[in-house]
Amino acid sequence: MDRRLSVVVAVLMVVGVVLFMVQPQPDGKELFRSEGCINCHSFKGEGGEMAPDLTSVTQRRSDEWIRQQIRNSKKHNPDSRMPSFNYLSGRQIDAIIRYLKS
């Protein structure tokens, strides 16, 4: 019985990994728009002017810095008016970063 249970658990783990890997990647451009980033930030000549232009942000800041900024901008600047996007998943934030690198 223990051997059967081990096999079932192993199969379920493999299925879980496969399902995770075949999930479509979030669309960073769509997230940048739907989360409202474009309303305040400009990127490649489009968007708002209330916050910094993000066209070359990935050349000035590391991925980790950008990730922290998205999750909680007050960590870098206590007076920041940028809201926290801590509810976004790591995959979603990575998609936004990939978009900013495009």
VENBEL-V827292 format. One line per field, one symbol per residue. ss: DSSP state (@ for helix, = for strand, . for the rest). psi: psi as a letter, one per 20 degrees, with the letter a starting at -180 (. if undefined). A space follows every 50 residues. Layout:
# VENBEL-V827292
ss->???
psi->???
This chain:
# VENBEL-V827292
ss->.@@@@@@@@@@@@@@@@@@@@......@@@@@@@..@@@@.==..==... ......@@@@..@@@@@@@@@.@@@..............@@@@@@@@@@@ @.
psi->ghggggggggghgggggghghjpqpqohggghghijghhhqqoljqarjh rqpjgkhihhqrggggghgggnhihhohjqiprpkiiqrhhgghhggggh i.
